[in-house]
Amino acid sequence: MHRFRKGISAGVALGIVASVFTASPALAAQEVRMDIQYSFNGYYTITNVVGTGFTTPVVYKAVAPVTVTFHGDDLAQESIQRAELVTKEGAVYFESTGESVRFTVKNFTYYEEAEIHDELTEELWDIPYYVTGNYAVLTEPGYYLVTAGPEAVAPTTVAIEVLAPDAAELDADGSVSAIPTPSTVLVNGKAVAFEAYNINGYNYFKLRDLAMALNGSEKQFEVTWDGAKNAITLLYRQPYTPVGGELTAAPNPAAQQAVPSTSTLLSNGVVPLVLKAYNIGGYNYFRLRDIAALLDFGVTWDATTGTIGIDTSIPYSE
C-alpha cells in the first residue's frame, strides 16, 4: 500500500534561478495553458495573464483574480504556494515561503477506489489521485509557485506574479499609430538597416529581421510558422532559415497603422509566451527589449547619437 509522506511534492521549499522579469503589463488579458510533464493528459490553465517573464520556471504576470485550474486524471501532486524573490551569491531565486494556498475545490480518489474525497475536509492517508477540475483563485498580489505532476516524478512548476486589478493597463482593441524608428541600429558593432517602428514610445522590430540579423551569433534563433494554428515558434540557438524579404527596409518608410497580433508565440514549440506584439503590413513586430530579455542579449541606447545597440556578447539588463 502507498503511504502518503508529507513533503514529497511541492511542500518542500523550492529555490529556482530567475532572470529579470520584463513582461509588459500593457497587454490584453488571456488564458494560458501549461502541459504537465510526464502526465498522460494533465495540464493547468491560468486566467487573466497579461505578460510572460523569461525565467526558469516561466513566470506569468496576471491580474487578480487569477484562477488556476488543474486538469488530468493521473495527477498525484497539486499545490500552490506563496513565494518570494531572494538573492543568493548574485543570483535571483524564487523560493517558497511554505505558505500553501487553499483551493476552492480539491477532490481526489485513492488507487482503485471510486469514492470521491475532499482534501479540504479530509486528511490524506495515502497517495491521492486528483479529480480533474480542481482549482484555486489567487486574489492577493505577490508571487506564487504552482506545482503539479503524476506520482513519483519531478513535478512541473510555474511561477505567477499576481497584480492588483488596477496595476495593469489592458490593451484596447483597434489600431494604433506606428511611427518609423529613425535610430541607427548596430548589431555587434555593425550597422544594419531595419524597418522598425515606434509604438507608444517603444521600438518594435520584425521578428524575422531580428532572426536574420542574429544568425550565426551565439544568440541565433529559428522562426517557424504554423498557419493552421496561427502559431509562431521560436527555437533557441538554432540557425535561422530565411524565407525571403528579411532586412528589406524602405528608403523612406511612412507611418503605419498597427493592430494587436492574434498569433500565438511558443518557446521551443512548447511553452506559450505572452508578449506585446503588433501586426504591421502582414508581419508580426515585437518589442525589441522583450526579445532581448527572452534570448538574453544586450540592448543599449546612445541618446547623443540616437543609436540602438544590439550586442550578443553581453547579457540583457534593464
Buried (B, 14 or more C-beta within 10 A) or exposed (E): EEEBEEEBBBBEEBBBEBBBBBBBBBBBBBEBEBBBBBBEEBBBBBBBBBBBBBBEBBBBBBBBEBBBBBBBEBBBBBBBBBBEEEEEEEEBBBBBBEEBBEBEBBBBBBEEEEEEBEBEEEEBEEBBBBBBEBBBBBEEEBBBBBBBBBBEEEBBBBBBBBBEEEEBEEBEEEBBEBBBBEBBBBBBEEEBBBBBBBBEEBBBBBBBBBBBBBBEBEBBBBBBBEEEEEBBBBBEEBEBEEEEEBBEBEEEBEEBEBEBBEBBBBBEEEBBBBBBBBBBEEBBBBBBBBBBBBBBBBBEEEEEEEBBBBBBEEEBEE
